[in-house]
Amino acid sequence: MKIVAMEPRHVLAAARLAQQGYARERQAVPCLPETDYTENFSKWIGDILRTGAGAAALWDGELAGFLCAMPVEGFKGVQRGVY
């Protein structure tokens, strides 16, 4: 496994991973809508990367996981934080 800085080229694969996670959550919580949110996840992850940073975990060149965060002013108090 290789950890690299997340780049825009990773966004679609990250959105697909997020959708897979949502599908697993739906199995536990069947009242969640049966919807493909891949486009939404792609937009949200892309937005976060434009204002924040991220890390991508690659396994044999394929995205296996990711983490991204962005700074938020005044969230949970007056100090700037990253969420």
Secondary structure, DSSP 4 states (H G I P E B T S, - for coil): -EEEE--GGGHHHHHHHHHHHHHHHHHH-TTS-----HHHHHHHHHHHHHHSEEEEEEETTEEEEEEEE-EETTTTSSS-EE-
